[in-house]
């Protein structure tokens, strides 16, 4: 497998290079499939860019997907049926229910659940914890090391709600931040990805831990090209 990194400072031409290279490769290898991975909200713009730049004005064998859409492609290939996805509104309702049930145990936030925006802030905190793979044990260690009593009490309340939130959804639902973890468990079995050229236009946490992420499966992929901003000059590095 060829692993390539396109590195360079902002506005140094990385995006133009990758679009041009992807179109060139796809036209030279029309029997191969290319996955261009971008943020889910950017798929339409990426498709527009491809159609505009492509000499034949189409995407053809280039499939523009976000990680979540790619996840369900792999699930479909493997005939895997995941648990129901708990949307944002559902998360808010579960958090509110848990706080109501345990309000006598909350030291600081017992009355905060009624404040406008508090549940959304707590939900966003949970999302970042899951997104960046921060474990409950890590949070407990940090909390135990806090010297300021008020801050420690707040963290203890958050941990209480978070533990009960995880217990509640464990057998019932998946949340969007967990989809990539499930993908990481299944991706090595995907023959479709092994035969494709992968171009992640969005460096996400899924690459952070080689033992838990698609990093473990990259060695089996046909080709993977990543690009991001660095202070160094534009360069390309291939790893056999």
Buried (B, 14 or more C-beta within 10 A) or exposed (E): BEBBBBBBEEEBEBBEBBBEBBBEBBBEEEEBBBBBBBBBEBBEEBBEBBBEEBEEEEBBBBBBBBBBEBBBBBBEBBEEEBBEBBEEEBBBEBBBBBBEEBEEEBEBBBEBBEEEEBBEEBBEEBBEBBBEBEEEEEBBEEBEEBEEEEEBBBBBBBBBBBBBBEEBBEEEBBBBBBBBBBBBEBBEEBEEBBEBBBBBBBEBBBBEEEEBBBBBBBEBBBBBBBBEEBEEEBEEEEEE
